[in-house]
Amino acid sequence: LESARALLDAHADPERQDLHGEDARFLLARGKSDDDAIFHLLMTHEVGAGDSPEKERERKSSKPTIEIATPTQRLEHLKRTNLNGETLLHMAVLHGRAALVRA
């Protein structure tokens, strides 16, 4: 998961996002977990929009975290996708944070 964390600031390929109909607000990063399964991470800077200016500054200055969710957890948003035939994952925003849901 450390290599995936290292890619959080990577920029998504807009063509790939458009091709798969993904929301342009999300930042797509790809990395490998410790068990070498390929993860697709959805990160967004839009989560928390409408916060007070102080909260907005704090959110932007803090390092994003990745949560590992299970399919049984209640998810605010859930997407299934398969990018270029790669591992199918659930990608979601869980409690206002990007989450990976193991398929």
C-alpha positions in Angstrom: 0.0 0.0 0.0 3.0 2.3 0.5 3.6 2.5 -3.3 0.0 3.4 -3.8 0.2 6.1 -1.2 3.2 7.5 -3.1 1.1 8.0 -6.1 -1.6 10.0 -4.5 -0.3 13.3 -6.1 0.0 11.8 -9.5 -2.1 13.4 -12.3 -4.7 11.4 -14.0 -4.8 10.9 -17.7 -7.9 13.0 -18.8 -8.4 10.8 -21.9 -8.6 7.7 -19.7 -11.1 9.5 -17.4 -13.3 10.5 -20.3 -13.0 7.1 -22.0 -14.4 5.4 -18.9 -16.9 8.1 -18.0 -15.3 9.0 -14.7 -16.1 12.2 -12.8 -13.5 14.8 -13.8 -13.3 15.9 -10.1 -11.5 12.7 -9.2 -7.8 12.3 -9.3 -7.0 8.8 -10.5 -3.7 7.2 -9.3 -2.5 3.7 -9.8 -0.3 1.7 -7.6 0.4 -1.8 -6.3 -0.4 -3.0 -2.8 2.0 -5.1 -0.7 0.4 -8.2 -2.2 1.0 -6.9 -5.7 -2.7 -6.6 -6.6 -3.3 -3.5 -8.7 -5.4 -0.8 -7.1 -7.1 2.1 -8.7 -7.4 5.0 -6.2 -10.0 7.7 -6.5 -9.0 10.9 -4.7 -11.0 14.0 -4.8 -10.4 17.6 -3.7 -14.1 18.3 -4.0 -15.0 16.3 -0.9 -15.8 18.8 1.9 -16.7 21.6 -0.6 -18.6 24.3 1.3 -16.5 24.0 4.4 -15.5 27.2 6.3 -12.3 28.8 5.0 -10.3 27.5 8.0 -11.5 23.9 7.5 -10.8 24.2 3.7 -7.2 25.3 4.4 -6.7 22.5 6.9 -8.1 19.9 4.5 -5.9 21.1 1.6 -2.8 21.2 3.8 -3.3 17.8 5.3 -2.0 14.7 3.6 -4.7 12.5 2.1 -5.3 9.2 3.6 -6.5 6.0 2.1 -9.0 3.8 3.8 -9.5 0.2 3.0 -13.2 -0.6 3.1 -15.1 -3.9 2.9 -18.0 -4.4 0.6 -20.4 -4.6 3.6 -19.6 -1.1 4.8 -22.1 1.6 4.0 -20.6 3.7 1.2 -21.7 7.1 0.2 -20.7 6.5 -3.5 -19.8 3.3 -5.2 -18.3 2.7 -8.7 -17.3 -0.5 -10.4 -14.9 -0.1 -13.3 -12.4 -2.1 -15.2 -9.7 0.0 -16.8 -8.0 -1.6 -19.8 -8.9 -5.1 -18.6 -7.1 -4.6 -15.3 -8.2 -5.7 -11.9 -11.9 -4.8 -11.2 -12.2 -2.8 -8.0 -14.9 -0.9 -6.2 -14.0 2.8 -5.7 -15.9 4.9 -3.3 -16.0 7.9 -1.0 -16.4 6.6 2.5 -17.0 9.1 5.3 -15.7 11.9 3.0 -12.5 10.1 2.1 -11.4 8.0 -0.8 -11.7 4.3 -0.1 -10.6 1.2 -1.8 -13.0 -1.7 -1.6 -11.5 -5.1 -2.3 -13.5 -6.9 -5.0 
